[in-house]
Amino acid sequence: MIRIIDLKKNFDDFWVSNGVSLQIPEGKMTVIVGRSGTGKSVLLKQMIGLIQPTSGQILVHNTDITKIQGALLTDALQQFGYVFQFAALLDSLNILENIGITLLEKQTPLTKVLPIVKEKLALVNLNEDILYKYPSELSGGMRKRVGLARTMITNPKIILYDEPTTGLDPITTKIIHELMADMQKNLHLTSVVISHDLEIFKYADYIALLDEGQIQFFGPAASIWEANNPYIYQFIRGLPNGPIKTEGGQLKCQTKKHIKI
């Protein structure tokens, strides 16, 4: 569904994306991991058109969204939904208005918006009794689900998640992960998730690791712990130092015997 080809982005001569290439399978959950500051969120924002890449291609159903503008770009991006890291709800609006804001801005009558909002609330396992509450009256986990319900209001085919469980306790994190997985499978969505939480691996189909401005690993989530790629080996085990270079210039995995205590 999505092909990223040699994507590059620099800020003040610093290359955040420096030749990112990645194919994201349709109808699957792909999780992109990597250390803080490696450009994962920047990559996500380039995919949704919020940041324009310096060069490279982003093909969505074979349409390069970096080369189109205006109505064509708007139409292409309508396939996407974006779930922000901290839900990004508007404090001055109640939950009904927050979820339905896209429709209300198009002057859709409230009588038509209300049943759609109720449907999306049910989709994320929330009750209608929160419709007229404000974000400050909800827990962190409930705000995350409201943010997801708002994303679903336009029935996107692709959902991009920017660290959806940041700041949540382990129980709520599991609830959010299960909800993401259920929606992805039941609605046949293509999901791309930026996360530092290794628990998401239980629900993912594929894992990609971003480091040094490039995708250093891509593979099935089911076999991630057996992968011998030095970058993913270091990341998932939390090893302090990176891959070791051999005398021939090849990279190999760091192991416990290489760590000085």
GUMIDREN-193474 format. One record per residue (C-alpha): x, y, z; residue in three letters. Coordinates in steps of 0.05 Angstrom, whole numbers, plus 5000, padded with zeros to 4 digits. Example, Ala and Ser with C-alpha at 12.3 -4.5 7.8 and 13.67 -1.06 7.14 Angstrom:
> px,py,pz,code
> 5246,4910,5156,ALA
> 5273,4979,5143,SER
//
This chain:
> px,py,pz,code
> 5000,5000,5000,MET
> 5056,5049,5018,ILE
> 5125,5050,4987,ARG
> 5178,5098,5012,ILE
> 5237,5105,4965,ILE
> 5304,5138,4983,ASP
> 5269,5191,5026,LEU
> 5313,5247,5052,LYS
> 5299,5306,5098,LYS
> 5348,5355,5127,ASN
> 5340,5411,5178,PHE
> 5397,5462,5180,ASP
> 5445,5413,5147,ASP
> 5426,5356,5194,PHE
> 5397,5297,5155,TRP
> 5341,5267,5196,VAL
> 5319,5221,5139,SER
> 5379,5201,5097,ASN
> 5355,5150,5047,GLY
> 5296,5117,5080,VAL
> 5267,5061,5038,SER
> 5209,5018,5064,LEU
> 5150,4979,5037,GLN
> 5089,4978,5084,ILE
> 5043,4919,5069,PRO
> 4969,4931,5060,GLU
> 4922,4908,5115,GLY
> 4978,4895,5165,LYS
> 5006,4929,5227,MET
> 5077,4954,5217,THR
> 5113,4982,5278,VAL
> 5172,5029,5269,ILE
> 5221,5030,5327,VAL
> 5286,5064,5342,GLY
> 5322,5106,5393,ARG
> 5296,5175,5413,SER
> 5316,5229,5363,GLY
> 5325,5183,5303,THR
> 5270,5216,5263,GLY
> 5212,5167,5271,LYS
> 5159,5221,5281,SER
> 5189,5263,5225,VAL
> 5182,5202,5179,LEU
> 5109,5195,5199,LEU
> 5095,5268,5186,LYS
> 5127,5263,5118,GLN
> 5080,5205,5102,MET
> 5019,5246,5119,ILE
> 5043,5309,5084,GLY
> 5055,5351,5147,LEU
> 5129,5356,5130,ILE
> 5154,5360,5058,GLN
> 5215,5316,5045,PRO
> 5278,5345,5015,THR
> 5279,5289,4963,SER
> 5253,5218,4951,GLY
> 5185,5187,4939,GLN
> 5125,5167,4980,ILE
> 5079,5124,4938,LEU
> 5008,5110,4963,VAL
> 4973,5062,4916,HIS
> 5026,5081,4864,ASN
> 5012,5156,4871,THR
> 5073,5196,4893,ASP
> 5044,5245,4944,ILE
> 5108,5286,4944,THR
> 5095,5306,4872,LYS
> 5021,5327,4875,ILE
> 4986,5388,4904,GLN
> 4918,5418,4916,GLY
> 4856,5375,4907,ALA
> 4896,5314,4884,LEU
> 4938,5315,4947,LEU
> 4876,5326,4991,THR
> 4842,5266,4959,ASP
> 4903,5222,4969,ALA
> 4911,5242,5042,LEU
> 4838,5227,5057,GLN
> 4859,5154,5060,GLN
> 4899,5171,5123,PHE
> 4881,5179,5195,GLY
> 4932,5206,5246,TYR
> 4932,5191,5320,VAL
> 4974,5242,5357,PHE
> 5020,5224,5415,GLN
> 4979,5260,5468,PHE
> 4911,5255,5432,ALA
> 4912,5330,5416,ALA
> 4841,5341,5439,LEU
> 4815,5413,5443,LEU
> 4801,5431,5516,ASP
> 4748,5482,5498,SER
> 4705,5430,5461,LEU
> 4665,5373,5491,ASN
> 4676,5301,5469,ILE
> 4620,5304,5417,LEU
> 4651,5366,5386,GLU
> 4722,5338,5389,ASN
> 4704,5274,5353,ILE
> 4658,5306,5303,GLY
> 4699,5368,5289,ILE
> 4716,5348,5218,THR
> 4643,5341,5200,LEU
> 4621,5402,5240,LEU
> 4671,5445,5203,GLU
> 4637,5425,5138,LYS
> 4571,5451,5166,GLN
> 4543,5381,5174,THR
> 4480,5386,5219,PRO
> 4490,5362,5290,LEU
> 4432,5314,5282,THR
> 4473,5278,5229,LYS
> 4539,5283,5266,VAL
> 4513,5254,5331,LEU
> 4497,5182,5307,PRO
> 4565,5179,5272,ILE
> 4601,5201,5335,VAL
> 4563,5149,5376,LYS
> 4584,5096,5326,GLU
> 4657,5115,5332,LYS
> 4653,5117,5408,LEU
> 4626,5046,5408,ALA
> 4684,5026,5362,LEU
> 4734,5047,5416,VAL
> 4693,5017,5473,ASN
> 4669,5083,5504,LEU
> 4599,5098,5529,ASN
> 4554,5154,5504,GLU
> 4552,5185,5574,ASP
> 4618,5221,5560,ILE
> 4592,5258,5499,LEU
> 4582,5323,5535,TYR
> 4642,5319,5581,LYS
> 4707,5356,5568,TYR
> 4776,5325,5558,PRO
> 4799,5348,5627,SER
> 4744,5303,5657,GLU
> 4772,5240,5626,LEU
> 4830,5194,5644,SER
> 4892,5191,5599,GLY
> 4870,5125,5569,GLY
> 4800,5151,5553,MET
> 4830,5213,5520,ARG
> 4873,5167,5476,LYS
> 4811,5128,5455,ARG
> 4773,5193,5441,VAL
> 4831,5214,5396,GLY
> 4826,5148,5360,LEU
> 4750,5156,5352,ALA
> 4762,5225,5321,ARG
> 4811,5194,5272,THR
> 4760,5142,5251,MET
> 4706,5194,5236,ILE
> 4727,5198,5163,THR
> 4734,5122,5155,ASN
> 4808,5121,5136,PRO
> 4842,5061,5105,LYS
> 4910,5077,5135,ILE
> 4922,5098,5207,ILE
> 4987,5128,5231,LEU
> 5000,5124,5306,TYR
> 5052,5170,5338,ASP
> 5071,5136,5404,GLU
> 4998,5120,5422,PRO
> 5013,5094,5493,THR
> 5061,5146,5518,THR
> 5048,5162,5592,GLY
> 4999,5105,5603,LEU
> 5003,5051,5656,ASP
> 5015,4978,5634,PRO
> 4942,4958,5641,ILE
> 4916,5016,5599,THR
> 4973,5006,5549,THR
> 4950,4935,5538,LYS
> 4878,4958,5528,ILE
> 4900,5009,5476,ILE
> 4944,4957,5440,HIS
> 4887,4907,5438,GLU
> 4840,4960,5412,LEU
> 4889,4979,5357,MET
> 4898,4906,5336,ALA
> 4823,4891,5337,ASP
> 4807,4952,5294,MET
> 4864,4936,5245,GLN
> 4839,4865,5235,LYS
> 4763,4876,5237,ASN
> 4764,4938,5192,LEU
> 4821,4913,5147,HIS
> 4863,4975,5162,LEU
> 4936,4987,5146,THR
> 4968,5010,5211,SER
> 5036,5044,5219,VAL
> 5057,5053,5291,VAL
> 5115,5092,5321,ILE
> 5129,5063,5390,SER
> 5183,5051,5443,HIS
> 5140,4999,5478,ASP
> 5163,4929,5461,LEU
> 5095,4901,5483,GLU
> 5067,4924,5416,ILE
> 5108,4869,5383,PHE
> 5055,4819,5407,LYS
> 5004,4853,5362,TYR
> 5047,4874,5303,ALA
> 5056,4838,5237,ASP
> 5122,4872,5218,TYR
> 5177,4911,5253,ILE
> 5222,4964,5221,ALA
> 5280,4997,5257,LEU
> 5302,5067,5239,LEU
> 5373,5087,5257,ASP
> 5425,5134,5226,GLU
> 5372,5162,5180,GLY
> 5356,5096,5147,GLN
> 5316,5032,5157,ILE
> 5367,4984,5185,GLN
> 5319,4925,5195,PHE
> 5252,4901,5170,PHE
> 5222,4834,5186,GLY
> 5164,4794,5215,PRO
> 5147,4811,5287,ALA
> 5136,4737,5304,ALA
> 5210,4722,5296,SER
> 5239,4787,5322,ILE
> 5274,4758,5383,TRP
> 5312,4708,5338,GLU
> 5335,4762,5289,ALA
> 5410,4768,5284,ASN
> 5410,4838,5253,ASN
> 5458,4877,5298,PRO
> 5414,4940,5302,TYR
> 5349,4905,5323,ILE
> 5389,4858,5368,TYR
> 5416,4918,5407,GLN
> 5350,4956,5410,PHE
> 5304,4902,5436,ILE
> 5354,4880,5489,ARG
> 5370,4951,5511,GLY
> 5445,4943,5502,LEU
> 5482,5008,5515,PRO
> 5530,5004,5456,ASN
> 5516,4994,5383,GLY
> 5536,4940,5334,PRO
> 5610,4920,5334,ILE
> 5652,4927,5272,LYS
> 5696,4867,5256,THR
> 5766,4873,5225,GLU
> 5735,4865,5157,GLY
> 5687,4924,5168,GLY
> 5626,4879,5177,GLN
> 5576,4892,5233,LEU
> 5560,4839,5285,LYS
> 5514,4836,5346,CYS
> 5540,4859,5413,GLN
> 5533,4807,5468,THR
> 5541,4807,5543,LYS
> 5614,4789,5538,LYS
> 5627,4854,5501,HIS
> 5598,4897,5557,ILE
> 5646,4924,5609,LYS
> 5616,4928,5679,ILE
//
